[in-house]
Amino acid sequence: MVAGNLNRMAFMPASPAVPDGTAFVLDAQDARLLTEVGMLAAGAGDVKRADAIFGALRQLRPGRAYPLVGLAVARMNAGRAIEAARLLESDAALDDAGERTLAQAWRGLALQLAGRGEASRRLLTETAGLPGAGARLARQLLGLDAGSIMGQLDNGA
């Protein structure tokens, strides 16, 4: 199951920013709760429920990676990894390089699960050289930072 310990990594909402013109304001704590519920659905491969939650979060937080990652994790756990990889290609709307890097790392995982090992390694290697949480995830997926994965598992992260 993909959503196990990786679903708690650095894609949780950190800011209460909302797009201009949004009538509904979702604070960070509520976004975090919805993300956790969405990851339960994603972890079970329940694409329909995950899409409902993460689709709404994507509207409220369009520049953030975590709704896109949640949509992709649901597909990976439903055996639709190539669809997840394609979804994560749509990272152009993400606000900053850190958000795009995070989406790239998860896309690398999706490509691996889809049997596209060479494309996965190429993308993860490129991503691993960048700064931020996405680069750390890419290094872990490549086995370059195995100590930190073990530390997260030992700490119940």
N, C-alpha and C positions, 0 to 999 in steps of 0.2 A: 504494500500500500504506500503510495507516494506521499500522501499527506501526513504521515506519521510525525516524525520530528522535524522535517523540513518545513511543514506548514507553519511553524512558529517562528521561522527566521524573519529577517528584517523586511517584511513587507506589510507590517501592521501600520495602520494610520497613525500619524504623529501630529497632524495639524488640523485645526477646525476650518480651514479655508474652503470656500464653496465658490463655484463659478458665478460670474455676474448674471443677474436675472433669475437666480434660483430662489423660488418662494419658500422652499423648505430648507431649514438649516439643521444639519445633523452634526451634533458635537462629536468630538473624538472618541469619547467613551462609548457612545451609541454605535459609532462606526466600527469600533473594535469588537463590540458584542455581535453585531451583524456579521462581521468577518468570521468570528469564531463559529457562529451557527452555519454560515455558508461553507466553512471548511469541513464541518461535520458532513454536510451533504456531498461536498467534493470528495472527501475521503472515502465515501461509500460509492462513488461513481454515479451519484444521483444528479445527472446533468440538468434535468428539468428544474429541480429546486435550487441548485447552485446557480443556474442561469437567472432565476428570478431574483435571488439575493445579490449576486455580483453584478448583474445587469443594472440594478438600481444603484448600487454603490458606484458603478462606473459612470453613471449619469451625475451623481453627486460629487465624485472625486475624479473627474476626467483626466487629470494630469498625473494620477498615481498608478503605480504598477500593480498594487495588490488586488484590485478587482479583476484585472486581466489575468493575473496569476491564478486566482481562484477559479475563473472560468476554465483555464487550461488544466488545472489539477483535476477538476471533475472529469474532463475528457480523457486525461491520462488514466485515471482509475476506472473509466468505463471502457478501456481498451481502444480508445480513439486518439492515440498519441500523435499521429500525423495531423489530425485536425487541430490538436492543441498547439503543435508547432506553427501551423499556419496562423492561428489566432494570435500567437505571440509575435508574429512578424509585424503586426499592426501596432507597433510601439511608437510610431512617429508622433502620435498625439500626446505622448508623455512629456511632462514639463521639463525635466532636466536629465542630464547624462546619467545620474545615479539611478533614476527610475528606469531608464532605457537599459542600463547595464543589468539591473535585476531581471528585467523581462528577457534579456538575452541569455542569462544563465539558466533560467527555467526553460527557455526554448532549446538550449543545449540538452537538457535532460529529456525533453519531449522527443527530440531527434534520436537520442540514444534508445529510448523505449520504442520508437518506431522502426528500429533496425537500421538507422542511418548513422552508424558509428563514426565513420570518417567525417561527415558533416558536423556531427556532434563534437568530436574532438577539436576540429578546426575552430568552431565557434567558441567552445569553452576555453580553449587556449588563448584566443584573442581577448575574450572577456576577462580572463584571469589576470591579465596585465594592466587592467584598469583599476582605478580606486573605487572603494565603496563595498557595500554589502553584497552586491551582485558578483563582484570580483572574488570575494571570499567564498561565496557559494560555488562559483565556477572552479576555484582551486580545490575545494572539498570534493566536488564531483569528479575532478581529475585525479584525486588521491594525492594531491600535492600538499594538502593541509589536513591530513588524517587525524592529527592530534586534536584539533579543535572539534571535529565531529565526535570523537570519543569523549571529549570533555563535556560536550553538550548532552550526549546520551547519559553520561554518568551523573550530570546535574539535573536530569529530568527535563531538559529544555525541549 
